[in-house]
Amino acid sequence: MKPRIFIGSSTEGLAVAKRIKAFFEPDYECFVWNDGVFQFNESFIDTLLKSASLFDFGFMVFSSDDISKIRAKEYETARDNVLFEYGLFLGRVGLDRAYVLCEDGVKIPTDLSGLTIASYKVERGTPTNSLEEALTSLKKRIDEKVQLGHLGLLPSTVIAISYFENFIKLVTDSVFNNNGKIKISRKFFKVSKIRIVIPNNLDADMKRHAAVYFRQTEFNQTIIKTSHREYPIYVSTSLEANDDTIVIADMPTILYGIDKAIDMYLRVGHIGKTKEQQLTEDREMSNFVRVLKLLIHADAYCKDIVEIVDENNVLL
């Protein structure tokens, strides 16, 4: 699940927008404004507001499209709708995720003075290689941002933190405090791994989905006690077997909250899932996994025993 970038421009700046898309596409999923983002039978502002929530980053091309007269002086300026879109994305995704790529000589709004803005030169109507040079610096910056959990409008970051603190950390602490073992049905088992299984989608009832998945993968449900409470978990071996090594597995049913939040945010009044819902769900699921991995790797014990996989048992 690659992070998503929205690229806005005027019609005149479309060639620059396409070069930006080509530069980032190997590592990011990029959408130029004319790639079907704007829908029929929906107001422009409504589509923009929703679209801003579907993307991790917003890039706006400030090309020299218009001449504006300000206090008796004339300046080359970007198209007013591109300025508006930048302001909208700035409010939605934040200062560190909304960026301007500005043609040399184009006047930028006074409120943006002091910000680091990527710029490029144009010769004979065509941007020079300075565009790719600016994009190289910009990519280094957003690559760093991708490694950080983003506390956005939807709850994936908070849900990941809650799941880590209230389940993963408590279970791993319990295992660590018992010399890598855990007591189940009056017997101690050595825990080789704690496996977090991320569902492929949020379409079904999460508890039922988890039960079906673990039954098919021959995991058995049992109860373990931590210092705070009892937890239902799944283990990879029969408790009656002679093998005393187990894998603890869990599917975070708390992810159900993301699905409900998306429905409420998009005011869903239908059965089925639109492309807009699917894009938002993918983005939030990806952020949930990213935040969870950061929390796990920051914990001395968790990073050695906890792994995150998808339903095909592929490490994430």
JOJOZI-V972145 format. One record per helix or strand of 2 or more residues. SS is the DSSP state (helix for helix, strand for strand). FROM is the first residue (numbers start at 1). TO is the last residue. If there is no record, write none. Layout:
{{SS & FROM & TO} {SS & FROM & TO}}
This chain:
{{strand & 4 & 8} {helix & 14 & 24} {strand & 29 & 32} {helix & 44 & 52} {strand & 57 & 62} {strand & 66 & 70} {strand & 73 & 77} {helix & 80 & 93} {strand & 98 & 103} {strand & 106 & 107} {helix & 110 & 112} {strand & 118 & 120} {strand & 122 & 123} {strand & 126 & 127} {helix & 130 & 146} {helix & 156 & 177} {strand & 181 & 184} {strand & 187 & 198} {helix & 206 & 216} {strand & 220 & 225} {strand & 230 & 235} {strand & 245 & 251} {helix & 253 & 265} {helix & 275 & 297} {helix & 302 & 305} {strand & 306 & 310}}
